[in-house]
Amino acid sequence: MFPIAKEWQDRPLEDTYAVVFMDAIHYNVRSEGRIVKKAVYIAIGINMDGMKEILWMWVGENESTKF
């Protein structure tokens, strides 16, 4: 893993966020010679100062209630 990505993952988060949004975006990705659909899940928080922050991202096989 890239050092900057690990640093981002390990950063401290706020204790409280005014609003948290969760969503997924679907992409077609080439995997082992086939085109497959992947979902990128994202959680965005708006802190108490009104600033948006990306809290979390995850790549999944497809959109489901599991995530």
C-alpha positions as CSV (number, residue, x, y, z in Angstrom):
1,M,0.0,0.0,0.0
2,F,1.2,3.5,-0.7
3,P,2.4,5.4,2.4
4,I,0.1,8.3,1.8
5,A,-3.0,6.0,1.6
6,K,-2.0,4.3,4.9
7,E,-1.5,7.8,6.5
8,W,-5.0,8.8,5.3
9,Q,-6.6,5.6,6.6
10,D,-5.0,6.1,10.0
11,R,-5.9,9.7,10.5
12,P,-8.0,10.7,13.4
13,L,-11.7,11.5,12.7
14,E,-14.0,13.9,14.5
15,D,-16.0,12.6,17.4
16,T,-19.2,14.0,15.9
17,Y,-20.4,14.9,12.4
18,A,-23.5,17.0,11.7
19,V,-24.4,14.9,8.6
20,V,-23.1,11.7,7.1
21,F,-24.0,10.7,3.5
22,M,-23.4,7.2,2.1
23,D,-23.6,6.3,-1.5
24,A,-22.2,4.0,-4.2
25,I,-21.0,4.5,-7.7
26,H,-20.8,1.7,-10.2
27,Y,-17.9,1.2,-12.7
28,N,-17.2,-1.4,-15.4
29,V,-13.8,-2.9,-14.7
30,R,-11.7,-5.3,-16.8
31,S,-10.8,-8.3,-14.6
32,E,-9.1,-11.5,-15.9
33,G,-10.1,-10.7,-19.4
34,R,-13.8,-10.0,-18.6
35,I,-15.7,-6.8,-17.9
36,V,-17.3,-6.9,-14.5
37,K,-19.3,-4.3,-12.5
38,K,-17.8,-3.0,-9.3
39,A,-19.2,-0.6,-6.8
40,V,-17.2,2.1,-4.9
41,Y,-18.9,2.9,-1.6
42,I,-18.2,6.2,0.0
43,A,-19.1,7.9,3.3
44,I,-18.9,11.7,3.4
45,G,-19.3,13.6,6.6
46,I,-19.9,17.3,7.2
47,N,-18.2,18.3,10.4
48,M,-19.5,20.8,12.9
49,D,-17.6,23.6,11.1
50,G,-19.5,22.8,7.8
51,M,-16.5,21.2,6.0
52,K,-16.9,18.0,4.0
53,E,-14.6,15.1,4.7
54,I,-14.3,11.7,3.0
55,L,-14.7,9.3,5.9
56,W,-14.4,6.0,4.2
57,M,-14.2,4.3,0.8
58,W,-14.6,0.7,-0.1
59,V,-14.6,-1.2,-3.4
60,G,-17.1,-4.0,-3.5
61,E,-18.3,-6.6,-6.0
62,N,-21.7,-4.8,-6.5
63,E,-24.1,-2.6,-4.6
64,S,-25.8,-4.5,-1.7
65,T,-27.2,-4.0,1.7
66,K,-24.2,-5.8,3.1
67,F,-22.1,-2.7,2.9
